[in-house]
């Protein structure tokens, strides 16, 4: 008996079973997707789930800051005191709502959250981007090699690079005593007129 037809029959059965299974799964997926409701993003985003006004006190509540305390705070802040009682009441209501908002923010549980040291990206990606790596930056390595230790505490100090032009270098290297008629050591001698007349 030849084993090849049995092998091909097994393969064809496996393919048939696979096709039947995938057709069944595809049909189930279509039925499930048609039965689930479609989500309208515009309708979903048009109704907010939270508002900032929930952190503000109700409008009908009177301000809890007395006018004397408001005047004291204005004096401490070097701000002018309102001239009318209505302006004082409006300022007290504004300050009261701001204090209520700050108190609501202070109620947030921040246990386990490390405070920011500065306003910057403190994610691992941001820290990696801001980190200077000497091994990957040849310019930084060259700049650090040009520094010298200075002072008692050996603070690093950048060596100053002074590039002098050829004309400047030639002008600075001129022979000062080259035109002098009489020199003594590293000095040139100038004879005054009286000495010349007396000699």
N, CA, C and O of each residue as an XYZ file, in Angstrom:
796
protein
N       0.848     -1.182      0.000
C       0.000      0.000      0.000
C       0.887      1.236      0.000
O       1.886      1.313      0.715
N       0.503      2.171     -0.799
C       1.297      3.386     -0.966
C       0.915      4.387      0.126
O      -0.268      4.703      0.249
N       1.859      4.905      0.929
C       1.520      5.824      2.023
C       1.199      7.234      1.557
O       0.672      8.022      2.342
N       1.489      7.575      0.339
C       1.292      8.941     -0.135
C      -0.172      9.356     -0.174
O      -0.468     10.462      0.280
N      -1.141      8.539     -0.693
C      -2.529      8.982     -0.681
C      -3.074      9.185      0.726
O      -3.883     10.087      0.941
N      -2.653      8.372      1.686
C      -3.140      8.533      3.063
C      -2.634      9.858      3.626
O      -3.377     10.581      4.290
N      -1.380     10.171      3.362
C      -0.794     11.429      3.837
C      -1.509     12.619      3.227
O      -1.808     13.586      3.929
N      -1.792     12.566      1.923
C      -2.496     13.677      1.283
C      -3.920     13.781      1.789
O      -4.456     14.883      1.904
N      -4.544     12.649      2.095
C      -5.901     12.671      2.647
C      -5.904     13.308      4.030
O      -6.817     14.063      4.361
N      -4.894     13.011      4.837
C      -4.786     13.605      6.169
C      -4.563     15.109      6.057
O      -5.139     15.887      6.817
N      -3.728     15.513      5.107
C      -3.485     16.945      4.908
C      -4.755     17.654      4.477
O      -5.067     18.738      4.970
N      -5.494     17.037      3.548
C      -6.717     17.689      3.086
C      -7.757     17.758      4.192
O      -8.509     18.729      4.271
N      -7.812     16.747      5.043
C      -8.736     16.794      6.178
C      -8.340     17.925      7.122
O      -9.199     18.651      7.624
N      -7.094     18.067      7.352
C      -6.617     19.116      8.240
C      -6.934     20.487      7.658
O      -7.341     21.386      8.394
N      -6.761     20.661      6.381
C      -7.090     21.935      5.747
C      -8.575     22.215      5.842
O      -8.990     23.339      6.125
N      -9.398     21.156      5.595
C     -10.848     21.333      5.684
C     -11.258     21.733      7.095
O     -12.073     22.636      7.288
N     -10.689     21.059      8.063
C     -11.022     21.385      9.451
C     -10.594     22.812      9.789
O     -11.311     23.542     10.473
N      -9.434     23.190      9.305
C      -8.931     24.536      9.558
C      -9.820     25.585      8.912
O     -10.143     26.596      9.536
N     -10.218     25.355      7.672
C     -11.106     26.299      6.991
C     -12.456     26.393      7.682
O     -13.008     27.484      7.820
N     -12.989     25.266      8.114
C     -14.280     25.260      8.810
C     -14.180     26.026     10.122
O     -15.074     26.795     10.472
N     -13.100     25.813     10.836
C     -12.917     26.488     12.122
C     -12.777     27.995     11.931
O     -13.389     28.773     12.662
N     -11.976     28.409     10.956
C     -11.795     29.848     10.739
C     -13.069     30.504     10.238
O     -13.359     31.645     10.600
N     -13.847     29.793      9.398
C     -15.125     30.356      8.954
C     -16.070     30.535     10.129
O     -16.782     31.535     10.227
N     -16.068     29.555     11.015
C     -16.944     29.651     12.188
C     -16.546     30.799     13.098
O     -17.404     31.521     13.606
N     -15.235     30.973     13.306
C     -14.765     32.078     14.150
C     -15.052     33.429     13.510
O     -15.423     34.374     14.207
N     -14.889     33.532     12.215
C     -15.177     34.783     11.516
C     -16.653     35.134     11.626
O     -17.002     36.295     11.836
N     -17.520     34.136     11.485
C     -18.962     34.373     11.598
C     -19.330     34.807     13.015
O     -20.156     35.701     13.199
N     -18.715     34.171     14.018
C     -18.987     34.565     15.405
C     -18.536     36.002     15.655
O     -19.210     36.762     16.349
N     -17.394     36.363     15.084
C     -16.889     37.728     15.255
C     -17.826     38.739     14.604
O     -18.076     39.808     15.160
N     -18.344     38.398     13.423
C     -19.284     39.300     12.754
C     -20.560     39.464     13.554
O     -21.085     40.569     13.680
N     -21.056     38.364     14.094
C     -22.280     38.435     14.897
C     -22.055     39.261     16.160
O     -22.913     40.047     16.560
N     -20.882     39.072     16.787
C     -20.598     39.814     18.017
C     -20.433     41.295     17.733
O     -20.900     42.128     18.509
N     -19.767     41.642     16.618
C     -19.562     43.055     16.308
C     -20.853     43.726     15.883
O     -21.036     44.916     16.137
N     -21.760     42.989     15.238
C     -23.031     43.598     14.843
C     -23.955     43.777     16.030
O     -24.779     44.692     16.040
N     -23.829     42.902     17.050
C     -24.702     43.029     18.216
C     -24.214     44.108     19.177
O     -25.028     44.684     19.899
N     -22.894     44.407     19.213
C     -22.391     45.436     20.120
C     -22.757     46.818     19.576
O     -22.721     47.034     18.365
N     -23.110     47.760     20.467
C     -23.512     49.087     19.998
C     -22.311     49.853     19.455
O     -21.197     49.716     19.960
N     -22.542     50.647     18.439
C     -21.477     51.477     17.889
C     -21.294     52.706     18.772
O     -22.262     53.277     19.274
N     -20.047     53.099     18.951
C     -19.732     54.235     19.818
C     -19.567     55.466     18.947
O     -18.794     55.471     17.989
N     -20.302     56.502     19.293
C     -20.211     57.769     18.582
C     -19.256     58.675     19.361
O     -19.606     59.107     20.459
N     -18.076     58.977     18.843
C     -17.120     59.799     19.600
C     -17.643     61.196     19.895
O     -17.367     61.746     20.961
N     -18.396     61.778     18.964
C     -18.907     63.130     19.181
C     -19.885     63.156     20.350
O     -19.850     64.068     21.175
N     -20.757     62.154     20.419
C     -21.707     62.088     21.532
C     -20.989     61.792     22.840
O     -21.381     62.287     23.896
N     -19.937     60.983     22.766
C     -19.184     60.642     23.969
C     -18.448     61.852     24.532
O     -18.410     62.050     25.746
N     -17.862     62.666     23.647
C     -17.088     63.819     24.098
C     -17.941     65.052     24.361
O     -17.466     66.003     24.982
N     -19.186     65.057     23.905
C     -20.026     66.243     24.108
C     -20.559     66.335     25.527
O     -20.952     67.419     25.958
N     -20.586     65.235     26.264
C     -21.066     65.265     27.648
C     -19.878     65.063     28.576
O     -19.384     63.942     28.695
N     -19.401     66.125     29.241
C     -18.239     65.984     30.123
C     -18.589     65.183     31.372
O     -19.714     65.238     31.868
N     -17.624     64.452     31.860
C     -17.834     63.653     33.069
C     -17.376     64.378     34.329
O     -17.680     63.941     35.439
N     -16.649     65.478     34.169
C     -16.127     66.203     35.327
C     -15.962     67.659     34.952
O     -15.679     67.980     33.798
N     -16.136     68.533     35.913
C     -16.007     69.963     35.656
C     -15.153     70.596     36.739
O     -15.124     70.132     37.878
N     -14.470     71.647     36.373
C     -13.637     72.380     37.322
C     -14.479     73.091     38.370
O     -14.007     73.350     39.477
N     -15.706     73.402     38.032
C     -16.579     74.114     38.979
C     -16.931     73.259     40.184
O     -17.411     73.789     41.187
N     -16.706     71.944     40.117
C     -16.973     71.111     41.296
C     -15.984     71.407     42.417
O     -16.264     71.121     43.581
N     -14.837     71.974     42.079
C     -13.855     72.336     43.103
C     -14.100     73.718     43.684
O     -13.433     74.103     44.645
N     -15.041     74.475     43.127
C     -15.355     75.813     43.627
C     -16.551     75.747     44.559
O     -17.403     74.873     44.404
N     -16.635     76.659     45.530
C     -17.779     76.634     46.452
C     -19.058     77.060     45.737
O     -18.991     77.729     44.705
N     -20.216     76.687     46.263
C     -21.480     77.139     45.656
C     -21.597     78.654     45.700
O     -21.068     79.304     46.602
N     -22.300     79.212     44.710
C     -22.394     80.671     44.601
C     -23.198     81.292     45.735
O     -22.942     82.434     46.118
N     -24.156     80.566     46.274
C     -25.012     81.166     47.302
C     -24.351     81.201     48.676
O     -24.897     81.813     49.594
N     -23.180     80.555     48.847
C     -22.487     80.610     50.135
C     -21.844     81.980     50.324
O     -21.173     82.473     49.418
N     -22.039     82.602     51.487
C     -21.373     83.891     51.733
C     -19.881     83.673     51.950
O     -19.480     82.610     52.423
N     -19.042     84.669     51.611
C     -17.593     84.513     51.820
C     -17.263     84.396     53.297
O     -17.846     85.085     54.135
N     -16.321     83.515     53.602
C     -15.970     83.258     54.998
C     -14.867     84.172     55.503
O     -14.406     84.005     56.632
N     -14.431     85.135     54.699
C     -13.350     86.040     55.106
C     -13.970     87.351     55.561
O     -14.629     88.021     54.766
N     -13.777     87.738     56.823
C     -14.333     89.020     57.287
C     -13.590     90.200     56.653
O     -12.427     90.060     56.273
N     -14.243     91.354     56.535
C     -13.595     92.521     55.917
C     -12.323     92.963     56.639
O     -11.389     93.450     56.001
N     -12.278     92.795     57.978
C     -11.066     93.201     58.708
C      -9.870     92.333     58.309
O      -8.760     92.841     58.149
N     -10.094     91.022     58.147
C      -9.005     90.134     57.736
C      -8.585     90.420     56.296
O      -7.401     90.351     55.967
N      -9.560     90.741     55.436
C      -9.234     91.091     54.053
C      -8.386     92.360     54.001
O      -7.419     92.437     53.243
N      -8.760     93.369     54.822
C      -7.981     94.611     54.860
C      -6.565     94.347     55.374
O      -5.600     94.937     54.887
N      -6.451     93.451     56.367
C      -5.132     93.108     56.899
C      -4.275     92.418     55.826
O      -3.091     92.725     55.685
N      -4.874     91.490     55.073
C      -4.134     90.810     54.006
C      -3.714     91.778     52.908
O      -2.623     91.656     52.351
N      -4.579     92.739     52.597
C      -4.240     93.729     51.573
C      -3.090     94.619     52.035
O      -2.223     94.978     51.238
N      -3.082     94.977     53.318
C      -1.977     95.783     53.847
C      -0.663     94.994     53.801
O       0.380     95.546     53.450
N      -0.713     93.702     54.157
C       0.496     92.876     54.106
C       1.019     92.721     52.681
O       2.226     92.617     52.462
N       0.105     92.706     51.716
C       0.493     92.554     50.312
C       0.802     93.876     49.642
O       1.155     93.902     48.463
N       0.675     94.979     50.372
C       0.896     96.328     49.834
C      -0.035     96.608     48.660
O       0.363     97.223     47.670
N      -1.289     96.146     48.782
C      -2.304     96.393     47.762
C      -3.302     97.411     48.282
O      -3.518     97.496     49.491
N      -3.913     98.186     47.398
C      -4.881     99.190     47.860
C      -6.159     98.533     48.381
O      -6.613     97.514     47.860
N      -6.724     99.142     49.418
C      -7.981     98.653     50.001
C      -9.127     99.118     49.108
O      -9.118    100.269     48.672
N     -10.126     98.259     48.815
C     -11.250     98.692     47.981
C     -11.988     99.866     48.607
O     -12.104     99.977     49.828
N     -12.482    100.738     47.735
C     -13.122    101.966     48.226
C     -14.565    101.748     48.651
O     -15.037    102.436     49.557
N     -15.280    100.825     48.035
C     -16.701    100.632     48.353
C     -16.921     99.275     49.014
O     -16.127     98.353     48.831
N     -18.017     99.158     49.792
C     -18.316     97.858     50.425
C     -18.623     96.761     49.400
O     -18.345     95.589     49.654
N     -19.193     97.125     48.245
C     -19.490     96.104     47.230
C     -18.195     95.546     46.625
O     -18.100     94.351     46.347
N     -17.196     96.422     46.422
C     -15.905     95.958     45.910
C     -15.204     95.075     46.936
O     -14.537     94.106     46.574
N     -15.357     95.414     48.224
C     -14.778     94.596     49.291
C     -15.428     93.222     49.318
O     -14.744     92.208     49.458
N     -16.771     93.187     49.181
C     -17.487     91.909     49.187
C     -17.106     91.057     47.975
O     -16.954     89.842     48.094
N     -16.952     91.695     46.808
C     -16.565     90.950     45.604
C     -15.155     90.383     45.741
O     -14.897     89.251     45.332
N     -14.232     91.177     46.322
C     -12.863     90.699     46.506
C     -12.821     89.569     47.525
O     -12.070     88.609     47.356
N     -13.629     89.678     48.589
C     -13.680     88.614     49.598
C     -14.253     87.332     49.004
O     -13.791     86.237     49.325
N     -15.264     87.465     48.132
C     -15.844     86.275     47.488
C     -14.829     85.615     46.557
O     -14.733     84.389     46.510
N     -14.075     86.424     45.818
C     -13.051     85.873     44.920
C     -11.962     85.156     45.706
O     -11.543     84.057     45.342
N     -11.506     85.784     46.790
C     -10.463     85.174     47.610
C     -10.965     83.900     48.278
O     -10.220     82.928     48.407
N     -12.230     83.902     48.703
C     -12.806     82.716     49.333
C     -12.891     81.554     48.350
O     -12.600     80.414     48.712
N     -13.290     81.836     47.096
C     -13.368     80.761     46.099
C     -11.978     80.238     45.747
O     -11.805     79.042     45.512
N     -10.990     81.129     45.710
C      -9.621     80.684     45.427
C      -9.087     79.801     46.555
O      -8.426     78.794     46.303
N      -9.379     80.188     47.802
C      -8.938     79.378     48.940
C      -9.636     78.022     48.948
O      -9.022     77.007     49.277
N     -10.916     78.004     48.585
C     -11.650     76.740     48.508
C     -11.033     75.829     47.441
O     -10.907     74.622     47.647
N     -10.655     76.409     46.316
C     -10.023     75.648     45.231
C      -8.669     75.094     45.678
O      -8.350     73.937     45.402
N      -7.873     75.917     46.367
C      -6.558     75.465     46.845
C      -6.722     74.353     47.869
O      -5.961     73.385     47.858
N      -7.716     74.481     48.763
C      -7.955     73.430     49.751
C      -8.373     72.127     49.084
O      -7.979     71.049     49.527
N      -9.176     72.220     48.011
C      -9.580     71.007     47.289
C      -8.382     70.340     46.632
O      -8.308     69.113     46.580
N      -7.444     71.133     46.132
C      -6.237     70.557     45.524
C      -5.336     69.943     46.597
O      -4.687     68.925     46.357
N      -5.296     70.562     47.781
C      -4.461     70.026     48.854
C      -5.002     68.716     49.409
O      -4.262     67.974     50.054
N      -6.277     68.415     49.174
C      -6.867     67.169     49.658
C      -6.456     65.959     48.816
O      -6.724     64.822     49.203
N      -5.814     66.189     47.676
C      -5.421     65.083     46.795
C      -4.349     64.249     47.485
O      -3.386     64.781     48.036
N      -4.533     62.935     47.445
C      -3.586     62.021     48.075
C      -2.346     61.885     47.191
O      -2.431     61.412     46.057
N      -1.212     62.296     47.713
C       0.042     62.244     46.949
C       1.050     61.304     47.590
O       2.255     61.472     47.406
N       0.574     60.318     48.340
C       1.512     59.382     48.962
C       2.159     58.525     47.883
O       1.487     58.011     46.989
N       3.460     58.384     47.982
C       4.204     57.588     47.016
C       4.598     58.338     45.762
O       5.234     57.764     44.878
N       4.234     59.615     45.661
C       4.588     60.413     44.487
C       5.713     61.354     44.884
O       5.559     62.174     45.789
N       6.829     61.234     44.210
C       7.975     62.091     44.520
C       7.733     63.484     43.947
O       7.384     63.613     42.774
N       7.914     64.534     44.761
C       7.663     65.888     44.244
C       8.694     66.290     43.202
O       9.826     65.806     43.202
N       8.277     67.184     42.316
C       9.179     67.677     41.276
C      10.220     68.602     41.888
O       9.898     69.436     42.734
N      11.455     68.454     41.464
C      12.491     69.387     41.893
C      12.490     70.623     41.021
O      12.905     71.699     41.451
N      12.026     70.469     39.804
C      11.926     71.577     38.858
C      10.893     71.190     37.815
O      10.511     70.025     37.703
N      10.444     72.184     37.052
C       9.476     71.903     36.001
C      10.254     71.427     34.784
O      10.735     72.220     33.974
N      10.362     70.112     34.683
C      11.086     69.501     33.575
C      10.573     68.077     33.402
O       9.787     67.586     34.212
N      11.017     67.438     32.363
C      10.604     66.070     32.083
C      11.417     65.136     32.961
O      12.613     64.955     32.731
N      10.773     64.528     33.985
C      11.477     63.637     34.894
C      11.170     62.171     34.615
O      11.401     61.313     35.467
N      10.652     61.883     33.432
C      10.475     60.488     33.038
C      11.843     59.899     32.713
O      12.787     60.649     32.465
N      11.971     58.576     32.707
C      13.286     57.993     32.366
C      13.801     58.427     30.995
O      15.007     58.585     30.806
N      12.883     58.620     30.032
C      13.317     59.063     28.702
C      13.854     60.493     28.753
O      14.861     60.806     28.118
N      13.169     61.367     29.521
C      13.616     62.751     29.636
C      14.946     62.871     30.351
O      15.794     63.678     29.969
N      15.132     62.061     31.399
C      16.404     62.080     32.131
C      17.531     61.564     31.242
O      18.641     62.096     31.266
N      17.241     60.517     30.451
C      18.267     59.987     29.544
C      18.633     61.002     28.474
O      19.791     61.081     28.063
N      17.655     61.779     28.019
C      17.938     62.785     26.991
C      18.762     63.935     27.551
O      19.605     64.495     26.850
N      18.522     64.294     28.821
C      19.241     65.415     29.419
C      20.601     65.016     29.986
O      21.390     65.885     30.355
N      20.885     63.721     30.060
C      22.145     63.256     30.633
C      23.270     63.396     29.615
O      23.124     63.029     28.449
N      24.391     63.934     30.077
C      25.574     64.056     29.221
C      26.434     62.820     29.402
O      26.779     62.453     30.526
N      26.773     62.190     28.315
C      27.592     60.986     28.353
C      28.945     61.291     27.717
O      29.033     61.629     26.537
N      29.988     61.165     28.521
C      31.328     61.489     28.032
C      31.791     60.481     26.988
O      32.522     60.829     26.061
N      31.364     59.235     27.143
C      31.856     58.207     26.222
C      31.323     58.388     24.811
O      31.957     57.943     23.854
N      30.167     59.036     24.661
C      29.594     59.199     23.318
C      29.839     60.573     22.726
O      29.527     60.800     21.557
N      30.391     61.497     23.503
C      30.601     62.850     22.995
C      32.092     63.178     22.966
O      32.668     63.493     24.008
N      32.727     63.110     21.798
C      34.162     63.437     21.738
C      34.435     64.911     22.005
O      35.497     65.252     22.527
N      33.498     65.792     21.657
C      33.697     67.226     21.918
C      33.736     67.491     23.418
O      34.562     68.268     23.898
N      32.830     66.835     24.160
C      32.808     67.010     25.612
C      34.070     66.440     26.239
O      34.629     67.033     27.161
N      34.519     65.302     25.748
C      35.741     64.695     26.268
C      36.940     65.606     26.034
O      37.786     65.755     26.916
N      37.020     66.219     24.847
C      38.132     67.127     24.540
C      38.068     68.380     25.400
O      39.101     68.897     25.825
N      36.850     68.876     25.660
C      36.709     70.072     26.493
C      37.110     69.786     27.931
O      37.720     70.636     28.580
N      36.777     68.601     28.440
C      37.158     68.259     29.810
C      38.659     68.019     29.935
O      39.242     68.288     30.985
N      39.287     67.516     28.880
C      40.740     67.309     28.925
C      41.501     68.626     28.938
O      42.616     68.692     29.454
N      40.913     69.670     28.377
C      41.608     70.956     28.333
C      41.502     71.718     29.647
O      42.128     72.769     29.791
N      40.722     71.216     30.620
C      40.595     71.895     31.908
C      41.784     71.562     32.802
O      42.378     70.488     32.706
N      42.116     72.513     33.672
C      43.191     72.306     34.636
C      42.644     72.554     36.032
O      41.744     73.372     36.218
N      43.198     71.838     37.022
C      42.787     72.038     38.412
C      43.422     73.313     38.930
O      44.586     73.594     38.648
N      42.647     74.091     39.695
C      43.107     75.405     40.120
C      42.713     75.642     41.568
O      41.604     75.299     41.975
N      43.611     76.225     42.343
C      43.299     76.640     43.700
C      43.443     75.529     44.717
O      43.848     74.411     44.400
N      43.094     75.875     45.971
C      43.250     74.945     47.077
C      42.315     73.748     46.944
O      42.697     72.621     47.260
N      41.095     73.988     46.477
C      40.116     72.914     46.363
C      40.143     72.239     44.996
O      39.269     71.429     44.687
N      41.132     72.564     44.183
C      41.355     71.939     42.879
C      40.117     72.017     41.994
O      39.679     71.024     41.414
N      39.576     73.205     41.910
C      38.407     73.403     41.054
C      38.841     73.384     39.593
O      39.901     73.907     39.252
N      38.024     72.783     38.729
C      38.412     72.760     37.313
C      38.296     74.137     36.692
O      37.345     74.878     36.943
N      39.274     74.456     35.885
C      39.288     75.755     35.216
C      39.620     75.541     33.752
O      40.567     74.830     33.415
N      38.841     76.155     32.892
C      39.048     75.986     31.456
C      40.261     76.792     31.013
O      40.392     77.973     31.332
N      41.132     76.139     30.281
C      42.311     76.824     29.759
C      41.894     77.753     28.629
O      41.134     77.378     27.736
N      42.411     78.969     28.693
C      42.051     79.954     27.670
C      42.880     79.715     26.420
O      44.104     79.594     26.471
N      42.186     79.651     25.311
C      42.870     79.507     24.030
C      42.964     80.872     23.383
O      41.955     81.493     23.051
N      44.183     81.324     23.213
C      44.399     82.618     22.573
C      45.096     82.358     21.246
O      46.257     81.952     21.202
N      44.376     82.598     20.187
C      44.959     82.422     18.860
C      45.519     83.765     18.393
O      44.785     84.740     18.232
N      46.819     83.790     18.184
C      47.497     85.020     17.797
C      47.784     84.963     16.304
O      48.286     83.963     15.790
N      47.460     86.045     15.625
C      47.723     86.114     14.185
C      49.225     86.244     13.941
O      49.981     86.646     14.825
N      49.637     85.897     12.729
C      51.060     85.942     12.373
C      51.612     87.358     12.441
O      52.741     87.560     12.890
N      50.821     88.354     11.996
C      51.302     89.744     12.039
C      51.508     90.199     13.479
O      52.473     90.896     13.791
N      50.583     89.793     14.354
C      50.710     90.181     15.762
C      51.925     89.518     16.384
O      52.671     90.152     17.129
N      52.126     88.235     16.078
C      53.272     87.525     16.630
C      54.581     88.132     16.132
O      55.542     88.237     16.894
N      54.629     88.531     14.863
C      55.839     89.160     14.313
C      56.076     90.525     14.945
O      57.221     90.907     15.187
N      54.995     91.268     15.216
C      55.143     92.585     15.831
C      55.596     92.472     17.278
O      56.348     93.316     17.764
N      55.135     91.418     17.975
C      55.524     91.253     19.372
C      56.954     90.727     19.511
O      57.585     90.940     20.546
N      57.464     90.058     18.511
C      58.808     89.480     18.577
C      59.898     90.392     17.996
O      61.003     89.919     17.726
N      59.616     91.675     17.799
C      60.625     92.555     17.215
C      61.734     92.836     18.221
O      61.528     92.796     19.434
N      62.891     93.115     17.689
C      64.076     93.359     18.516
C      64.060     94.806     18.971
O      64.286     95.724     18.182
N      63.789     94.999     20.265
C      63.681     96.359     20.802
C      65.040     97.061     20.776
O      65.116     98.253     20.478
N      66.082     96.349     21.079
C      67.416     96.956     21.167
C      68.159     96.949     19.835
O      69.331     97.321     19.779
N      67.498     96.536     18.775
C      68.166     96.435     17.477
C      68.603     97.778     16.925
O      69.641     97.838     16.265
N      67.877     98.851     17.154
C      68.209    100.173     16.609
C      68.986    101.043     17.594
O      69.341    102.174     17.263
N      69.252    100.546     18.776
C      69.973    101.362     19.767
C      71.464    101.409     19.424
O      72.058    100.403     19.036
N      72.060    102.606     19.575
C      73.495    102.751     19.288
C      74.345    102.265     20.448
O      75.470    101.803     20.256
N      73.798    102.374     21.660
C      74.575    101.963     22.829
C      73.641    101.221     23.778
O      72.561    101.715     24.101
N      74.049    100.050     24.218
C      73.235     99.248     25.139
C      74.074     98.819     26.317
O      75.290     98.656     26.211
N      73.399     98.634     27.461
C      74.028     98.091     28.664
C      73.109     96.994     29.164
O      72.014     97.280     29.648
N      73.534     95.742     29.056
C      72.684     94.619     29.463
C      71.453     94.556     28.562
O      71.561     94.494     27.337
N      70.291     94.575     29.191
C      69.056     94.546     28.424
C      68.455     95.915     28.237
O      67.270     96.027     27.926
N      69.260     96.991     28.423
C      68.756     98.360     28.326
C      69.532     99.112     27.260
O      70.681     98.794     26.955
N      68.862    100.132     26.697
C      69.611    101.004     25.785
C      69.893    102.312     26.511
O      69.125    102.758     27.364
N      71.022    102.910     26.142
C      71.516    104.109     26.825
C      71.154    105.320     25.995
O      71.342    105.346     24.779
N      70.620    106.342     26.694
C      70.292    107.616     26.044
C      71.181    108.676     26.683
O      71.136    108.887     27.895
N      71.982    109.335     25.869
C      72.849    110.404     26.369
C      72.094    111.709     26.241
O      71.513    112.014     25.200
N      72.113    112.471     27.319
C      71.426    113.771     27.271
C      72.333    114.802     26.595
O      73.527    114.564     26.412
N      71.758    115.939     26.230
C      72.501    116.978     25.515
C      73.575    117.614     26.360
O      74.613    117.987     25.812
N      73.394    117.764     27.678
C      74.386    118.401     28.547
C      75.658    117.570     28.611
O      76.768    118.103     28.609
N      75.480    116.289     28.668
C      76.651    115.424     28.754
C      77.462    115.493     27.472
O      78.693    115.493     27.500
N      76.753    115.552     26.338
C      77.453    115.627     25.056
C      78.199    116.959     24.925
O      79.291    117.006     24.358
N      77.605    118.053     25.453
C      78.258    119.365     25.357
C      79.488    119.429     26.248
O      80.479    120.069     25.897
N      79.427    118.761     27.413
C      80.552    118.790     28.351
C      81.691    117.893     27.926
O      82.821    118.107     28.365
N      81.451    116.918     27.109
C      82.510    115.986     26.736
C      83.361    116.473     25.612
O      84.291    115.782     25.198
